[in-house]
Amino acid sequence: MRQLWLCTLLLPSLALAEVYRWTDANGRVHFGETPQAGAVQVEVKPQVIQRDAATVEREARTERFFAARREEQQQAAAVNRQEQAKQAQDCQRLRDSQAQLGQGGTFYKDDGNGGRSYYSDEEIDAARRRLSAQVAERCR
């Protein structure tokens, strides 16, 4: 963060830097930021590049491409987040069922006539194995 502030403070001074031009004893022309004997200050203007219509259109097309790409990535990320949330919810449900079976007790299902059909020990063990396999497969 300090570096950003430092750059922000220095940019105006760099834009206002003075450039000097002088010729040495051998006739060679030099440029520098510190004035020398016989140096003349030179005004440096930023170069303005004019772009033709084809370049402007190409830049606009490139920007549209990248904007569409960003939108696709955002949509894919949203779908991925939804899938992860659903998977986490499913894993929690499986773990809750596994914990409930681990507590022991008697388990039953309604037989449709208002009665109960109790699970045997073998059925409970099979359910535990099935839930353990599902947790191992789906919950990483």
C-alpha positions in Angstrom: 0.0 0.0 0.0 2.9 2.4 0.8 4.3 1.7 -2.7 1.0 2.7 -4.3 1.0 6.0 -2.3 4.6 6.6 -3.2 3.9 6.1 -6.9 0.9 8.4 -6.6 3.0 11.1 -5.1 5.8 10.8 -7.5 3.8 10.7 -10.8 3.1 14.5 -10.9 6.8 15.3 -10.3 7.9 12.9 -13.0 5.5 14.6 -15.4 7.0 18.0 -14.6 10.6 16.8 -14.9 12.8 19.3 -16.8 14.9 18.0 -19.7 18.0 19.8 -20.8 20.0 19.6 -24.1 23.6 20.5 -24.6 26.5 19.7 -26.9 29.9 18.6 -25.5 33.4 19.6 -26.8 33.3 16.7 -29.3 30.1 17.9 -30.9 27.9 15.1 -29.4 24.4 16.1 -28.3 23.4 15.0 -24.8 20.1 15.1 -22.9 19.7 15.1 -19.1 17.7 16.2 -16.1 20.4 18.4 -14.6 21.5 21.5 -16.4 25.1 21.6 -17.8 27.1 24.6 -19.0 25.4 25.9 -22.2 22.3 23.6 -21.7 19.0 24.6 -23.1 15.7 23.5 -21.5 13.7 21.3 -23.9 9.9 21.0 -23.8 8.9 17.4 -23.9 5.4 16.8 -25.1 3.7 13.4 -24.6 3.2 11.5 -27.8 -0.4 11.3 -28.9 -1.2 8.2 -31.0 -4.1 8.6 -33.3 -5.9 5.3 -34.0 -7.7 4.5 -37.2 -11.2 3.2 -37.3 -10.1 -0.4 -37.9 -7.9 -0.3 -34.7 -10.7 1.2 -32.7 -13.1 -1.5 -33.9 -10.5 -4.2 -33.2 -10.1 -2.9 -29.6 -13.8 -2.7 -29.1 -14.2 -6.3 -30.4 -11.4 -7.5 -28.1 -13.1 -5.8 -25.1 -16.4 -7.4 -25.9 -14.7 -10.8 -26.2 -13.1 -10.3 -22.8 -16.3 -9.0 -21.2 -18.2 -12.1 -22.5 -15.4 -14.3 -21.2 -15.6 -12.7 -17.7 -19.4 -13.1 -17.7 -19.0 -16.8 -18.6 -16.4 -17.3 -15.8 -18.7 -15.5 -13.3 -21.6 -17.7 -14.3 -19.5 -20.9 -14.1 -18.3 -19.8 -10.6 -21.9 -19.2 -9.5 -23.0 -22.6 -10.7 -19.9 -24.2 -9.0 -20.8 -22.5 -5.7 -24.4 -23.8 -6.0 -23.2 -27.3 -6.6 -20.7 -27.1 -3.7 -23.5 -25.9 -1.4 -25.8 -28.7 -2.5 -23.0 -31.2 -2.0 -22.3 -29.8 1.4 -26.0 -30.1 2.3 -26.2 -33.7 1.0 -23.0 -34.6 3.0 -24.5 -33.1 6.2 -27.7 -35.1 5.7 -25.7 -38.3 5.2 -23.5 -37.6 8.2 -26.6 -36.9 10.3 -28.2 -40.2 9.3 -24.9 -42.0 10.0 -24.7 -40.4 13.4 -28.3 -41.3 14.2 -27.6 -44.9 13.2 -24.4 -44.9 15.3 -26.4 -43.9 18.5 -28.1 -47.2 18.4 -31.7 -47.9 19.4 -34.6 -49.4 17.4 -35.5 -48.2 14.0 -38.7 -48.7 12.1 -40.6 -47.7 9.0 -44.4 -47.2 8.6 -45.9 -50.2 6.9 -48.7 -48.1 5.3 -51.5 -49.5 7.5 -50.7 -47.4 10.5 -48.3 -50.1 11.9 -44.5 -50.2 12.3 -42.1 -52.6 10.7 -38.9 -52.7 12.7 -35.4 -53.1 11.1 -33.4 -56.1 12.0 -29.8 -55.9 13.1 -28.6 -57.0 9.7 -30.7 -54.3 8.0 -29.2 -51.6 10.3 -25.7 -52.9 9.7 -26.3 -52.8 5.9 -27.7 -49.2 6.3 -24.5 -48.2 8.2 -22.3 -49.7 5.5 -24.3 -48.1 2.8 -24.1 -44.7 4.5 -20.4 -45.0 5.2 -19.8 -45.8 1.5 -21.9 -42.8 0.4 -20.1 -40.5 2.8 -16.7 -41.8 1.6 -17.7 -41.3 -2.0 -19.5 -38.0 -1.9 -17.9 -36.1 1.1 -14.3 -35.4 0.6 
